[in-house]
Every structure is written in structure tokens, then in C-alpha cells.
Amino acid sequence: MLLIPAIDLKDGKCVRLRQGRMEDSTVFSDDPVAMAARWVEAGARRLHLVDLNGAFEGRPMNRDVVHAIAAAFPDLPIQVGGGIRDEDTVQAYLDAGVQYVIIGTKAVNHPGFVGDLCAEFPGHVIVGLDAKEGKVAMDGWSKLSKHDVIDLARHFEQDGVSAIIYTDIGRDGMMSGVNVEATVKLAQAVSIPIIASGGITNLDDIRALCAVADEGITGAITGRAIYEGTLDFAAGQRLADELCGEK
């Protein structure tokens, strides 16, 4: 199972939010490329980048930083989300060396968009489903939809997405532990890989996810925990390799 460091970008800096609130952010670095290097040196085999400004503006706002990270680590798979609303943006990211684009709000508002992307860019599309109590959130988590997360996941599975990132927004950035039960329920409902996100705090969360990895949970995104030191990234990835096997 991959442990995937999150680099959240706001105004060109590496930050973390609490429960998706832009006004509740902590700056961890003025140099996101150096931060990416830190995680790569610690053993990261994939990076998770989020353009927070882009998620709220509906268009890429930290594109130059994303391109710089991709250029610095050309052999490292990078997944990027935030403000991706059209095919030109996807093409530009892939041309820059990004491996996967993550579609969030537009996947919920315009499900047909995902199918079109999967047809044009097969193998490069991931859908991010951010949910609270089983319902999907949109627009930087500012709105809860009426869509059931499992129903949407099944729909996107048929479209051909490479994976689904599932975030429990009630736990993201709160250091309260991962919602294993909800993540497993989603993984059991589809056959595509599920990447867990939200609430991962320490090695116990890695152990809990590895215990159910066979259900289809192939990765876990971690942010605040590795920045604040409650989870040592290198130790976490070693533990995941030991318990789940290196993939």
C-alpha cells in the first residue's frame, strides 16, 4: 500500500487546511518543490498535489508550482487535483509530466465529463469523492450534495476511472483517525482501487488500513500528520510495505 504525501498549494505555498476551510490554513513551507524533495527522500513513491486556490476559483491557480514539481521529479507518479474543469487543463498537466488528474466538483456536477476524459485520457483520470455521512460534498467542501458516495463511485467505475480517492471530510485535517469502516464499505462496493484520505494520524492508522487493504484499498494520503510529526512518513511507508507488501 502506498503512503502518499499531500502537498496542498495556496498562493504558491505549501499549507494544510482544517476541514477544507481556506481561512483556517497553516503554512508549512514557502518552497513546495523543496517540500516535495523532502518526501521523495523519505521514500515517497507518489505525490498528491492539490491546488486549493484552483478548487475555489474553478481554474488552475498554482499551475507553475505543479509544473516545477513535475519537472523536478520526472520519474515519480504525481496526481493533481483542484480546479480541473476542462480537457485543455488535463492535457497541459499531462504534458508537464503529471501522471494523474483528480476530478472532484465537476465529476459530481457534470458526471458525463468524467466519461469524456476517460475516453480521451485513458489511465490518467482519478475521481475524488469527498463525503460526510455518506453524502458527497462539492465546491471545496462548502456544499453537501444529495448524491450517495457509493452510487457515484459505481458510476465512475463504469466510466473507466483509474481509482477513487475517498475523503471523510469530517476527519480531514483534524488528526482524529481514519474512517476505516466507511472506506472499506466503499472499497467493497467497487472493483477499482480506493485511496483513503482524511484523518490519518499515526502508525495505528496505517496498521488499520493494512488490515483491510485486501478489500481494494491501495493507498493512503497523509497531510497534517506528517507535517506536524505525529506520523513519521518513512516509518509509515516501511510499515505499510511490511504489512501489506510493496506495490
N, C-alpha and C positions, 0 to 999 in steps of 0.2 A: 504494500500500500504506500502510495506517495504521500509524503507530508509536503504541502505546498505553501511556501511563504507568501503572504499577501503584501503587496506594496500599493497602498491607496494614495492616489495623487490628487492634491488640491493646491491650486496656484503654483504648480511646479515643485511642490514639496511632498515629502512622504509623511502622511498623517494617519491617524486612526480616529474613527468616529464611534460614538456610543449610540447604538440602535439607529444608525443611519442619519443622525441629526447633524447637519453641516455646522450648526452653531456650537456643537459640543465636540470639538476636534482637538486632538493633541498632536503637535508637530514632533516627529521623531528624527527627521533629517532634512536638511536643505539640499541634499545631494542624493536623489533616488538611484542614480547609477552606482554610486558607492555602496548604497544600501543593498542593491541587487548583488553586487560583488560579495558583500558580507555573507549573504545567504548561500550563494553559489560555493563559496569557500567552505561553508559549513556542511555542504553535501546536498544542497537542493538540486533536484533533477527536473524541476519545472517551476516557473514563476507565475503568480496570479497578480495581474495588474488591473487596477480599477481607476478609471478617470472619473473622479467624483464630481468635478465641475461639469463634465460631459453628461453624466447621468441626470443632473438637474437642468442643464441647458438644452439637452436633446441633440447635441452635436459634439464632436471631439474638441476638447479644450486643452488637453495635455499631450497632444499628438507628438510633439517634438521630444518630450521626455520618453515616451513609449518607444519611439524610433531609436533614440540613443541607447536605451537598454537592450533592444533587439540587436543593434549593431555591435554592442559590446560583448554579447554572448550569442554568436550566430548559430551555435550548435545546440543551444538549450531551448526546449519547447517553452513557449510563452503563450499564455492565454490572457486576453484583454477584454474587458467589458466597460460599459459606461458611455452612453451617447451614440451607440451604433444604430443608426436608423435607416441606412441605405446601402446599396451594393457598392457604390464608389468608396465608401468608408472601409468596407470589408476588404475590397481589392487593395486599397492603399496600405492597410495594416499587413496583409499577407505579402505584398511586395516588399515591405520593410523588414520582413523576416519573422513576423508573428505567426505562430502555428495555429492558434485557435482564436476565434472571436466568440464572445459571450453575448447573447441577445437576452435582454431582460424585459423591460417595459413593453417594447414593440412586439415581443413574442406574445404577450398577453392581449394587447390591444388589437393586433393585426396578425393572428396566427398564420395566415397564408404567407406572410413574409418569410417565416422560418422555412416553409417548404420550398419557396423560391430560392432561398440562399443555399439550402442543402443540395438542390439540383445544380446550382451554378458552382458551388464551392464544396463538393463532397468531401467529408472527412475533416472539415475545418470549423464546423458550427457546433457550439455548445449553448444550451439554454440554461439560464439562471432562474430558478424559481425560488423566490423569497416568500416565505409563508408564516402566518401566525394562526395557530389553532386550525390548521388545515386549509386556510384560505390564502390565496396568492395576493401579495402586495405589489404595488406599482409606483412609478414616479418617485424613485428614491425613497421608497417605503412610506411616502406621505399618504397613500390611499390603500385601503383594503378592497379587493375586488370580491365578486361573488363566485369566482372560479375555484373549484376544488383542485388542489395541487396534484392529486393522483390522476384525475381526468385529463388535465392538461399534459402531464408527463406522458401519458399513453398516446395522446395526440401527437406530441413531438417525436416520440419514438417511431411512429409510423412515417413521419416526415424524413427520418434518417439522421437525426442529430447524433453527434459522437458521444455525448454524455450530458448529464443534467447535474448542475450544481444546486444543491438544496441547502438553503439557509433558513434557520429558525430565527426570525428577526427579533423575537422576544429575548434571545440569548446573545445575539451578536454584540461583541464588544463589552459584554457585562461580566466576563470571567466566571460564568455560573455553571459551566459544564455543558457538554454537547448533548443534544436531544437524540439519544441513540434510538429510542423507541420509534419516533416519527421518521427518522432516517431509514431504519430497517423496513418500516411499513411501505415507504415509497420504493425502496430497492426491490422488495418482493413483488411489487405491482408491475414492474417493467423488467426488460431483459438487458437494457443498456446500462453502462456504468453510472453509478451515482457518486458524486464527490460531495462529501459532507462539509458544512461550513457553519460557523456560528457557535460560540461558547466554548471552543476548545481551550483548555486552561493549563493542563499539566499532563504528565505521563499516564495518569489514570485514564484520561480521556482517550489516549492512544490505545491503551490496553482494551478499553471498552469497545472501540471501533474495530480493532483487530479481531476481537472475539466474534464479530458478526460480519467480517469482511467477505466471507464466502457467500453472503446474500447478494453481493454485487456492489459493495462499497469499495471503490478502487483508490480513493484519495481523500485527503482531509486538508482543508485550507485553514491556516492559522495566522492570526494577525497580532492583536494586542498582547497575547500571552508571550510571544517570542520577543516582542519589543520591551515589555515590562519585566521579563525574566522569570516568569512563573513556569515557562517551558523552555528548556534548552533545545534549540532546533536540532542540532547534530545528534544529541542523545535521543530525541524523539524519533528521528528517521532511522537511527540504528535499531531502536526498539521495534519500530514498525517492520523493518527488514527481518528482524529476528523472529517476531511473532507471526507475520503474515507472509514472509518470503519476499525477496527483492523482485520488483517487476519493472 
